[in-house]
Amino acid sequence: MQDAWVEQMEQTLNPMSVPMDNPIGTIESKDRQAILAALLVHLWHGYRKMRDCLTELEDAMLQGNREQARSLLLQIKRFCGTSFRYEEDAVLPALDHHIGSEQLRELTAAHDLVIRHVRRLEGLLSTSPGGEEQIEQGRMLIHALLMQVACTAGLTLLIETLPQDALIRILQARERALVEGKDLYEWDKDIRG
């Protein structure tokens, strides 16, 4: 079973740009295990893609390839916008009974920190190359973002315990966020306010 799950993960399209394979209208007819499997596949692909973008961003900065670094940062902003939207709309409220309101506030505050880190990375990439100090600042920010990805990916351990209706709400919120396609700043300004 685990091998089949890994194989399915490898074959799934990039979840950063593609809505779920099954339309929202039919998801309710699936059993809990099928819904959970679909959700976990999409979540893990997203976290892996974010991890890959961040490590590629670090490589691009080390190589002085600012054009590639800016392109990767755009992908990161798009991913964070859609991910943070459905996390705050559906995932975090569903996990409230598991982790409590204080932890929820900390996870939401972590989103604010990601926004600040991404803005600082943009600032570093918008100025003329500043040498080793600038690269080291960028690497520190990227490492902090990688830790945030790892922490958020860990929430899947709790998501697995949620009832079917909560899983469906998460999938639907994810679908809406992907269709809207707001980047990190648009989400923060337009949705969060």
C-alpha positions in Angstrom: 0.0 0.0 0.0 2.8 2.5 0.9 4.6 1.8 -2.4 1.3 2.5 -4.3 0.9 5.8 -2.4 4.5 6.9 -3.2 4.0 5.9 -6.9 0.8 8.0 -7.0 2.7 10.9 -5.4 5.3 10.8 -8.1 2.8 10.7 -10.9 0.5 13.5 -9.6 0.6 16.8 -11.5 2.1 19.9 -9.8 -0.5 20.9 -7.2 0.7 24.5 -7.1 -1.1 25.1 -10.4 -3.5 22.3 -11.0 -6.8 21.9 -9.1 -7.7 18.4 -7.7 -8.4 15.7 -10.2 -11.9 15.1 -8.9 -14.4 18.0 -9.0 -15.7 19.3 -5.7 -19.2 18.1 -6.6 -18.2 14.4 -6.5 -15.8 14.5 -3.6 -18.5 13.9 -1.0 -19.3 10.5 -2.6 -15.8 9.2 -1.9 -15.0 7.3 1.2 -12.8 8.8 3.9 -9.7 6.9 3.0 -9.9 8.0 -0.7 -10.4 11.6 0.4 -7.5 11.5 2.9 -5.2 9.9 0.3 -6.1 12.5 -2.3 -5.5 15.3 0.2 -2.2 13.9 1.5 -0.9 13.4 -2.1 -1.6 17.0 -3.0 -0.3 18.4 0.3 2.9 16.5 0.2 3.5 17.4 -3.4 3.0 21.0 -2.5 5.4 20.9 0.4 8.0 19.1 -1.7 7.7 21.7 -4.5 8.1 24.5 -2.0 11.2 22.8 -0.5 12.6 22.3 -4.0 12.0 26.0 -4.9 13.7 27.1 -1.8 16.7 25.0 -2.3 16.9 26.0 -5.9 16.6 29.7 -4.8 19.6 29.2 -2.5 21.6 27.7 -5.3 20.6 30.5 -7.6 21.7 33.1 -5.1 25.0 31.3 -4.5 25.7 31.2 -8.2 24.7 34.8 -8.6 21.8 34.0 -11.0 19.5 36.7 -9.9 17.0 36.2 -12.8 16.5 32.6 -11.8 16.3 33.6 -8.1 13.5 36.2 -8.9 11.6 33.6 -10.9 11.8 31.1 -8.1 10.7 33.8 -5.6 7.6 34.4 -7.8 6.7 30.7 -7.6 7.2 30.8 -3.8 4.9 33.8 -3.5 2.2 32.0 -5.6 2.5 28.8 -3.6 2.4 30.6 -0.2 -0.6 32.7 -1.2 -2.7 29.6 -2.1 -1.4 27.4 0.7 -1.8 30.0 3.4 -5.3 30.8 2.2 -6.6 27.2 2.6 -4.5 26.7 5.8 -6.1 29.6 7.5 -9.6 29.1 6.1 -9.8 25.3 6.7 -6.8 23.5 8.1 -6.1 25.5 11.2 -9.7 25.8 12.3 -10.1 22.0 11.9 -7.0 21.4 14.1 -8.1 23.8 16.9 -9.3 20.9 19.1 -5.9 19.1 18.6 -3.5 22.0 19.2 -5.5 24.8 20.9 -5.9 28.5 20.1 -2.5 29.6 21.3 -0.8 27.3 18.8 -3.1 28.4 16.1 -2.1 32.0 16.8 1.5 31.0 16.6 1.0 29.2 13.2 -0.8 32.3 11.9 2.0 34.5 13.2 4.4 32.2 11.3 2.6 33.2 8.1 3.3 36.8 8.9 7.0 36.0 9.4 7.1 34.2 6.0 5.7 37.4 4.4 8.4 39.5 6.1 11.1 37.0 5.0 9.9 36.9 1.4 9.8 40.7 1.3 13.4 40.8 2.6 14.5 38.3 0.0 12.8 40.5 -2.7 14.7 43.4 -1.3 18.0 41.5 -1.5 17.3 40.5 -5.1 16.2 44.0 -6.2 19.5 45.7 -5.1 22.8 45.4 -6.9 24.8 42.3 -5.9 26.3 42.9 -2.5 28.7 40.0 -2.1 29.0 37.4 0.6 27.1 39.3 3.2 24.0 39.6 1.0 24.2 36.0 0.0 24.5 34.9 3.7 21.4 37.1 4.6 19.5 35.4 1.8 20.6 31.9 2.9 19.5 32.6 6.5 16.0 33.7 5.3 15.7 30.7 3.0 16.7 28.3 5.9 14.0 29.9 8.1 11.5 29.4 5.3 12.5 25.8 4.9 11.9 25.2 8.6 8.5 26.7 8.2 7.7 24.3 5.4 8.9 21.4 7.6 6.7 22.5 10.5 3.7 23.0 8.3 4.2 19.6 6.6 4.1 18.1 10.0 0.5 19.2 10.4 -0.4 16.3 8.1 0.1 14.0 11.0 -2.9 15.7 12.6 -4.8 16.2 9.4 -4.9 12.4 9.1 -7.0 12.2 12.3 -9.7 14.6 11.0 -13.2 13.4 10.2 -14.4 13.1 6.6 -16.3 16.4 6.6 -13.3 18.3 7.8 -11.1 16.7 5.0 -13.7 17.7 2.4 -13.7 21.3 3.7 -9.9 21.4 3.4 -10.0 20.0 -0.1 -12.7 22.5 -1.1 -10.8 25.4 0.5 -7.7 24.3 -1.4 -9.6 24.1 -4.6 -11.0 27.7 -4.2 -7.5 29.0 -3.3 -6.0 27.4 -6.4 -8.8 28.8 -8.7 -8.4 32.3 -7.2 -4.6 32.0 -7.6 -3.7 34.9 -5.3 -0.1 35.3 -4.5 1.2 35.9 -1.0 0.8 39.6 -1.0 -2.6 39.6 -2.7 -3.8 37.0 -0.2 -2.5 39.1 2.7 -4.1 42.3 1.4 -7.3 41.2 -0.2 -8.3 38.2 1.9 -6.7 38.6 5.3 -7.1 42.4 5.3 
